[in-house]
Amino acid sequence: MSLAIITLLVLLTLYAIYFYDKCYNNSKKHLSLQQYLKQESANNGTNETSQSFSDQEPMLRQIKENGALIFEEHKLRGILDGKYYWELRTNKYKKKGYIGLIIKGSKEVSGVAKIAAYHGPLSKEELKDNKDKHGVLLKQINQSDFKHNIAIELAEIIRFERPIPYEHKPGAVMWVKIGEQDDVMQALAKTLSND
């Protein structure tokens, strides 16, 4: 089967899904699928992406620009479960808006969230007073070498039912540039349109 036929079949399937969803579900999130289909049509059966995700909805554009933040597993599970919405770090990042969420070592994007604000540097008392927001144990905060006094406030947290795999490149310790991986961005567009 030639590449052109396979591409045509994929496009027909995506159009069928779009029109079915349009008839039975008019949610805003389906806009990203519509935009994805427009992008695919513009490609005219080539493997190259002729349009970037910059003309997609703001959430995808911001994730492409910001990337995904890596978390320790227990911390991200608490955030995804809705227990906490602050992540403590040692410094502020210049990033704002939507980001991907990754569990360290998983090589999967587990969800997305919006950076709503940065707080700090916070004193040990402020950290203790806000324990319900970040979940860090008091004995950790009381340690003399505890330096995680900047809180990243997360909002609009979305947990993916099926995490999206990505290629983890060497040197990615805190942030992963998932925006450089077209297959990951396409999977994000599809997942967010279905949530």
C-alpha positions in Angstrom: 0.0 0.0 0.0 1.5 3.3 -1.0 2.1 6.2 1.4 -0.5 8.4 -0.4 -3.3 5.7 0.1 -2.4 5.3 3.8 -2.4 9.1 4.3 -5.8 9.3 2.5 -7.3 6.6 4.7 -6.0 8.3 7.9 -7.5 11.6 6.8 -10.8 10.0 6.0 -10.9 8.3 9.4 -10.1 11.6 11.2 -12.7 13.5 9.2 -15.3 10.8 10.0 -14.4 11.1 13.7 -14.6 14.9 13.6 -18.1 14.9 11.9 -19.4 12.3 14.3 -18.2 14.3 17.3 -19.6 17.5 15.8 -23.0 15.9 15.5 -23.1 14.5 19.0 -20.8 16.6 21.1 -20.2 20.4 20.7 -17.6 20.9 23.4 -14.8 23.6 22.9 -12.1 21.0 23.3 -13.1 19.5 19.9 -11.7 22.6 18.2 -8.2 21.2 18.6 -9.2 18.1 16.5 -10.7 20.3 13.9 -7.5 22.4 13.8 -5.4 19.2 13.6 -7.5 18.1 10.6 -6.9 21.4 8.9 -3.2 21.0 9.5 -3.2 17.4 8.1 -5.1 18.6 5.0 -2.5 21.4 4.4 0.2 18.7 4.4 -1.3 17.2 1.3 0.0 13.7 2.1 3.5 14.6 2.9 5.4 13.6 6.0 6.4 17.2 6.7 4.4 19.4 9.0 3.7 22.5 6.9 2.0 24.4 9.7 3.2 24.5 13.2 1.0 24.1 16.2 1.3 27.9 16.8 -2.2 28.3 15.2 -3.7 25.7 17.4 -5.6 26.7 20.6 -3.6 28.5 23.3 -3.2 25.5 25.5 -1.3 23.5 22.8 0.7 26.6 21.7 1.9 27.2 25.3 2.7 23.5 25.9 4.8 23.5 22.7 6.7 26.6 23.9 7.0 25.7 27.6 7.5 21.9 27.4 6.8 19.5 30.2 8.1 19.6 33.8 9.5 16.5 35.5 8.2 15.6 39.0 9.0 13.0 41.5 6.3 10.3 41.3 4.7 10.8 44.7 4.5 14.6 44.2 2.9 14.4 40.8 0.4 11.7 41.9 -0.7 14.0 44.7 -1.2 16.8 42.2 -3.0 14.6 39.7 -5.2 13.2 42.5 -6.3 16.7 43.4 -4.6 16.7 46.9 -2.1 19.5 46.2 -1.7 22.3 43.7 1.7 23.7 44.7 5.0 22.2 43.6 8.0 23.4 45.6 11.3 24.1 43.7 14.5 26.0 44.4 14.0 28.7 41.8 11.4 30.5 39.7 11.1 29.7 36.0 10.4 32.2 33.3 7.6 30.0 32.0 3.9 30.8 32.3 0.8 29.2 31.0 0.2 25.6 30.2 2.8 22.8 30.7 3.0 19.1 30.4 3.4 17.0 33.5 5.9 14.1 33.6 6.7 11.5 36.3 10.5 11.1 36.6 11.7 8.1 34.6 8.3 7.3 33.1 9.0 8.7 29.6 5.3 9.6 29.4 3.3 12.8 29.7 0.8 12.1 32.4 -1.3 15.3 32.1 -1.2 19.0 31.7 -1.7 22.0 34.0 -1.5 25.8 33.9 1.1 27.7 35.9 -1.2 30.1 37.6 1.5 31.9 39.8 4.8 31.7 41.6 5.1 32.3 45.3 8.3 33.0 47.2 10.9 32.7 48.3 8.8 31.5 51.2 9.9 31.4 54.8 9.8 28.1 56.7 6.8 29.4 58.6 5.0 30.2 55.3 5.8 26.8 54.0 4.4 25.2 57.2 1.3 27.4 57.0 0.6 26.2 53.4 1.4 22.5 53.9 -2.1 21.6 52.7 -1.2 23.1 49.3 2.1 21.3 48.7 2.1 18.2 51.0 5.7 18.4 52.0 6.3 16.9 55.5 7.1 19.3 58.3 10.3 17.3 59.2 11.6 17.9 55.7 10.8 21.7 55.9 12.6 21.8 59.3 15.8 20.4 57.9 18.6 23.0 57.7 19.4 22.2 54.1 15.8 22.4 52.8 15.9 24.9 49.9 12.7 24.3 48.1 11.1 27.7 49.0 9.6 28.7 45.7 6.0 27.4 45.1 4.7 26.9 41.5 0.9 27.2 41.8 -0.8 24.9 39.3 -4.4 25.3 38.0 -6.7 23.6 35.5 -5.0 20.3 36.1 -5.9 17.6 33.6 -4.9 13.9 34.2 -4.7 11.7 31.1 -6.4 8.4 31.2 -3.6 7.1 28.9 -0.3 8.8 29.3 1.5 9.9 26.1 4.9 8.4 25.5 7.7 10.8 24.4 11.4 10.4 23.5 13.5 11.4 26.5 16.7 13.1 25.2 19.9 13.3 27.2 20.2 16.4 29.3 16.5 16.8 30.1 16.6 16.9 33.9 13.8 19.3 34.9 12.1 20.3 31.6 11.5 18.2 28.4 11.0 20.0 25.1 8.0 17.9 24.0 7.1 20.7 21.5 9.9 19.5 19.3 8.3 16.1 18.9 5.4 16.4 16.4 4.0 12.9 17.2 3.7 13.9 20.9 2.0 17.2 20.0 -0.4 15.5 17.7 -1.2 12.9 20.5 -1.8 15.8 22.9 -4.2 17.5 20.5 -6.1 14.3 20.1 -6.2 13.5 23.8 -7.3 17.0 24.8 -10.0 17.0 22.2 -11.4 13.8 23.7 -11.2 14.8 27.4 
